Amino acid sequence: MATTPKDYARALQSLARFPLLDALYGRRSRRFGRGMEIPDGPLAYRSKEEPKALSEIERALLIAAGAGLSGWNLGIPHTPSGTADTGCNYTVRPIGRTFPSGAAAQGSELLITDDSGSYITRFRDLDPDAIREYQGADDLERLLAIVRDNTVKLSEARVELPREFPHVSAHNRWVANRPGTSLFIPVGDQVESLFNQLWIRSGEGVLVVDPRDKRVLGKPDRLIRAGVLYEDRKVPLPVIEGASRTSVAAELSIAAYNIHLLEQAIGLGGWLFSGLNVNALLGASAEQGIPGFGFRFARNPAWLQPNPVGLDGLFEPLVPPYVRDMQEAAERFATRKFGPNGNHEPWRPGPFRDNAGVKARIERYDTAFVDYLGSLAQDIWDTYGKFPATQPSVGIAVYTQAQHIDLEFYDTFYAEGAYLPTHAEHSEVWD
């Protein structure tokens, strides 16, 4: 696989000058790639070209679009919730990325699989020095080096799923994850997102209730007496978990869309889709000889399907076995915000002219609040056997495939304009 185009400068200039509006309005789902075949129907066609994998630089560019850092996030400037004249403490991480994340949780990563193997990125917990380095990456080569340094190879093999029910939807079997293609799958931390939702709602005085028996979850009495929580502000747990899931799904979908937009600029085919069995993709069917990406799963006869828990050593949400219990999870989540290396520590660098002054005025929650959050999370865990109760601990929304398109297929069946000049010139510019 070639690392760089023969005319590197021309390729980078072509990419840098590609207009955003052309990407937005020229975006199409161009599914038919080199080496593919549609066996029957009005568009039946067998490619005369051999499958052609993405080059290392093409793959790295798409990773940067779908998972990369872009400096510091700017935080949430104000909330009337909490103590007067203090700063908003909702943000979880300091990083800014190429896509938005609810309350800057920024807990997602990117899974990648293609002919060269399978990978996961590790951007979400980079330290401030790494963020500064990324922010100073004013040339593409340095940027791509940082992408390579923070992409971990999981396997030498492509993740494969049987092309049959229930693993791959019928309309995707001829095209999805074929030789020569690269599959990019944003993956989100639903545990952390829910912790932040509970943190925010509790800061507004909300009590969380189990809708099945109307029971208030956790141990809120101390905070009710202190006037922090209010008995007339009750919200069902699934409502909060649904908001968390919507936030994470939006984050992951925008990350996938960024990759799709960059495909237009590079001149690659591809599209956003679902239709793959997400649990099998992550590794739920390993015992049936389908290893997926190797994620750990928890099982319970009461559940409709197994729950993805995490990827050992690489993507570990704050649930057992990665924590002792949910009280420890709450404490570690609070430390992520306010601990010695936390996001809101005054000594940490950030986006403000006066970082120390701004961060020193961010509201800190006391031990009683963190203890309550732990009791709430533990009650959810004890009641439902998982956290979140109604959502998977690891979330996937849509994903993006990239491949070199077969121009002859589009010339044969489609009117002029079915692909962009970047597709027509791709081999000349990027090979």
N, C-alpha and C positions, 0 to 999 in steps of 0.2 A: 504494500500500500504506500503510494508516494506521500511523503510528508509535506512537501510544498509544491505549488504550481511551478512550471518552468519559467514563467514570467511573474514572479511573486509580486513585484511592485504594481503591475497592471491589475492583478487579481484584487489586491487590497484597495486600489483606487476605484475599481469597479464597485466593490462592496461599499466603500465609504460614500460614494456619490449616488447610490441608489435612493431615489426619493421614497419617503414614507408613504405618500399618497399612491405611488405606483404599487407598493406592497399591499396596501389596503384594498385598492380597487382591482388589482391584478391577481389577487389571491383566488385560487381555485383548488379544488381537491383533484389533483392529478395523480390518479392511482396507478396507472399502467406504467410499469418500469421495465427496464431492459431485462430480458430473459423470462418474462412472464407470459402466461397464456390464458385467454378466455376460451373455454372449450366449445361453447355453442351460443346460440342466440344471435341477434342482429349485429353485435359487435365482436363476434368470434374472431380471434386473431392469435397467432403464435409469433412471438418476437423473434426476429432474425439475429438479434444481438445477444451476447452472453451477459449474465448478471455482472454488474460492476459495483463493488463495495465503495462506500464513501472513503475518501482519504482521511488520514489522521487530522489534517487541518480542517477539513469540512466538518468532521464530527466534533472537533473541539470548538469550532465557531458556534455550532448549534447548541452545545452544552452551555457555552457562555451566555447565549441568548435565553436559555431556559432555566438556568440555575445560578448564574454568576452574580457576584457582588458588584455594586456600583458606588460604594462609599458608605456614608452614614445616612440613616433615616432621620427625618426631622422631628420625630416624636409627635405627640398630641399636645398642642399648645395650652389647652385649658379644659377643665371640667368643673362644673359647680358642685359635683359630688365630692364628698370628703371634707377635710378641714379647710376653712377659708384661707385664702392667700398662700396656698401651697401649690406645687406643680403636679400635673397629672402623672400618675405612676403606672399607666396601663401597659406601656411598651415593654416587651420582654427582652428583645435583643437590640443592639445598637446598629446592626447592619442595614444598609439599603441594598435592594436587589433589583433585578430587571423586571420585577412584578410586585404588586402590592400584597400586603399580608395584614390581616385583621389585627389591630393593636400591635403591629410590628412583632408578632410572634415569630415569624420567619422560621418556622420549624420544618420546612419541607426540604427535600433533596430530590435528585434525579437518578432514576435507574435507566441504564442503557444496555441494549443487547444488539449484537450484529455478528457478522462473520468472524470478527477478531476476538470475540469473547463477551463477557457481561461485566458491568461496572456499576458503582454507585458513587455519587459525588459526596464531598464532605465540606460544605461551605457554612453551615448554619452556626457552628461554634468557633469560627476563626476569631483569633484575638485581635485587639485594636491595631497592633503593629501590622498584621496581615491586611487589615482593612485599609490602613494608610498606604501600604504597598500597592494594593489593588487600585486605590484611588489615583495613585501616581503612574499607573500603567498607561502612558500616553501613546505607546505604540502597540500594535496588535500582537507582535511577537511576544512581548512581555506578558500581555494579557493571557495569551494562550499558554504560556509557560505556567502561569498560576493555575489555570484550569487543569493542566496535566498534573500538577503537583497535588491537587485536591480531588483527583478522581482515582478511586481505588478499584483495581481489577479483582472481581470476585471469582472468575472462572475463565478458562480458555475457550469455552464453548458458548454458542448461542443458546439462550433459553428457548426451548421448544415445547409447544403444546400439541397434543393430538388434534388433527384437523377434523374434528367430529364433535357432536353434542356430548357433553355440555361445555366443552372447552373453547370452541371457536364458533361464532355465529356463521350460518351458512354463507351469507353474502361476503364474508371476509376470508373464506378458506382459500380462495384462489390467489389472494393478494397479501394478506397480513403476514409479516415476519418471514418473508421469503428470502432465499439467498440473494445477497446484494443489497438488502434493505437494512436500515438502522431504525430501531424502535426506541423512543424516548418516553419514559413513563414518570411523570412527577408523582412523588409519594409524600403524604403529609402526616404529621403527628397530631392525631385527633385528641390524644390525652392532654397534651400541652395546651391546645386550643380550648378544650373544655375547662381546664384549670383557670385559664385567663378569663373565660366567660364567667365562671363562678366567682372569681376574684372581683371582676367588675360589677356584677349584679349584687354581690354581697356588700360592696362598697356603697351601693345605692340603697341598702337597707332591705334587700329582697330575701325572703325565706323560700327555700326550695322544697317542693312537696312531691311525694310519690303519687301519681294520679290514680293508682289502683285502689289505695285506701285513704288517700288525702292526708297521709302522715307527713309531718314536717321532718325532713332528713337532717342528720347531723345533730350536734349539741349546741343549739343557739342561745340557751337561756342567759348565759352571762352577757352576751352582746345585746340581747333584747333589753336586759336591765340597764345596760350602759347607754341605751338609746342609739345603738349602731344599726341594729336590725329591727324591723317593724312587723308586728303580727298582722297588719292589714295589707302587707305587700307579699303575697304568695304567688309563686310562679311554678307551674308543673315542670318537672325535670325534663321531659321530652321537648318542651318548648325551647329551653336553654340549649339542649343538645342539638336540636334542629338548627338553631342559629349558629352554633359552632360548626356543624357539618357544612352549612351553606357557605360560611366564611372560608373554610379550608377548601371546599370544592371550587370556589371562585379563584382562590390563589393558585391551585393546581391547574385549572383550566386556562388561566391567563398565561401561566408559564408555558403550557403546551402551545398556546396560540402564538406566543413570541417565537417559538421555534419554527412554526409554520410560516410566519411572516418572513423570517430570515431565509427560509427556503426560496422565496421569490427572488430575493436579492442575489443569492448565490446561483440560482438557476437549477434548483433541485425540485423533483416532484415530491409528493407526499400529501398527507391529510391528517386531520384530527378525527379520532373515532373512538368507539368503545367496542363491545362485541367480543372481547376476550374474557375468559373466566379469570377474574381478578385474583381470587384466592389461589387458584392453581398457578397463576403467574407468579405470585409471591412465594408459593411453596407448600400449599396445603395438601397437595397430592403426592408429596415426596414418597410416601410409603407405597404408592402405586407406580413408582418409577418415573415420576414427573417432578424433578427437583425444584423447578422454578428458580427464583432468586435466593432461595434458602432461608426465608424468614421463619421465625419460630411462631407456632400457633398454639392456642389454648382451645380445649374442647369441653363441651358440656352437653349432656343429653337434652337439656331443656332449651338449648339454642337451635335455631334453624340452620346455622352454619358455623364453622369454626371461626375463631377470632384471631386475626393477625396481631401479634404482640410486639415484634421487633426483629431486627437483624443483629445478632450478637456481636458486640464490639464496634458496630458501625452505625446503627440507628436504633437507639434504645429509649423508647418512651418511659415515662415515670410510672410504671406499673410493675408488679412482680413478674418475673424474677429479678428485674433490674433494680428494684428497691425492696426493702424488707416488708413494708406495708404502706398504706396510703398516707399515713401521718408523715413518714419519712419523705414520701413524694411531695407533700405540701411544703415541707421544710426545704427541700432541695429546690423546688420551684421558687420559693421566696428568696433563697440564696442567689438564684439566677438573676433575680432583679436587684437585690439589695445587699448581697454578701460582699466579701472583700474584693472579689473580682466582678461584682454585679454590674448590670447595665447602668444603674443610677448612682454608682459611687462617684463622688466629686473628683477623685484623682484620675478617673478614666477620661481619655480623650473623647471627642465627639464633635457635633456640628456647630456648637454655639461659640460665639466670640468669648463668652465667659462661661466655660464649661463647669468649672468648680462652683461658681456662684449659682448657676441655674440648677445644677444637680443637687446641691446642698439643700435646696428648697423643695425638692420632690417629696411628696408625702410618703412616709414610711408607716407600714402597719406593724402593730405591736405583736407580741407573742400570743396574746389572746385571740387575735384575728387569725393568725396562721394556724393556731390550734383548732379553731373552729373550722377553717377550710379543710384541715386534715380529717376532722371528725365527719365532715360532710362527704368527702371523697371516700373515706373508709366505709361509711354507711352505704353509699352507692355500691361499692365493691362487695360488701357483705350481703347486700340484698339481691344483687343481680349476678354476682360472680365475675364481673368485668367492669371496666371503666374506659370509656363511657358505657352507660347501661344499654342504650338503644342504637349505638353506632359502633363500627369497628374501631379498634385502637389505632390502627394504621389505615389511612384512607388513600384511595385512588379515585380520580374522576375520569377524565379523558386522557388520551395519550396521542403522540404524534409519530408518524412514520416518515422517513425520508428515503428517497431512492433517486437514481438517475432515470429520467423518463425516456421512454422509447418514442422519439419524435415521429417515426414513420407511422406508428399506430394513430397518433393524433392527426397527422396529415391525411391518413387514409379515411378516417371516419368523421372528422370535425372540420367545420368551416375555419377560415383563417382567423387567428386571434385566440386559439385554444391554449396557446402557451406564450410566454413573454420572450422578448429578445434575450434575456439572460439565460433562458433554457436553450434557445437556438445556439447561443455562443458559449455555452458552458464548457464544452470540451476544449475549445480554443483557449479559453481564459484560465480554466482551473486545472487542466491536465498537465 
